[in-house]
Amino acid sequence: MKKKETIASSILFEGLPSDQIDILAEIAIEKKYQRGQNIFFEGDLGTGFYMVGAGKVKIFKVSPSGKEHILHIFGTGEPFGEVPVFHGKPFPASAEALAKTTTIFFPRDKFVHLVERNPSIALNMLAVLSFRLRRFATQIENLSLKEVPARLAGYLLYLSQEQDDSEQVELDISKGQLASLLGTIPETLSRIFAKMSDEGLIIVQGRKITLLNMQGLMDKE
């Protein structure tokens, strides 16, 4: 992983001049994690924020009964744990590596000092946080107002857009993790996959899913 190139191409810092990218790379610290290793836990003191350099990270919360609910899954170039940058409070959720992962860590004190001297960095960050807020609002709406088939249809269409408008998409997480992300259980998700297959909307082959009827999926949303 090339730290400077990852920072420059990330959604958080793209478009910044090279001298500012150099400064960001100087304060950033590479950290490596094995699959299943926790990066931080909910309640840990937030001393900075992270960016995925390589691999994949899930953000999740655990209910008092021990049930895990995945909030987000982030890939290369995506930041996570940004909240402590602004108020220094503990992390509101936990983070775990879903694969062998390298992160880029930005210490809060050094990053805040850098932002004070380069306000354009803060503008990029505000844009990303605004996007995250809209995505959270959509997620809350989906979980509270939409049935599970509509959530799954929306997710498959989202994957199609992410994977170059392809009619064959590949899940980058397990079906168990997808169930958690959609606010359901694996058994229910399997039944919905089977029903969509019977309806001629999709073909499921392991993690590869062929979208046979895009309009039909849109109608389910």
Secondary structure, DSSP 8 states (H G I E B T S, - for coil): --HHHHHHHSTTTTT--HHHHHHHHHH-EEEEE-TT-EEE-TTS---EEEEEEES-EEEEEE-TTS-EEEEEEE-TT-EE--HHHHH----SSEEEESSSEEEEEEEHHHHHHHHHH-HHHHHHHHHHHHHHHHHHHHHHHHHHHS-HHHHHHHHHHHHHHHTTT-SEEE-SS-HHHHHHHTTS-HHHHHHHHHHHHHTTSEEEETTEEEES-HHHHHHH-
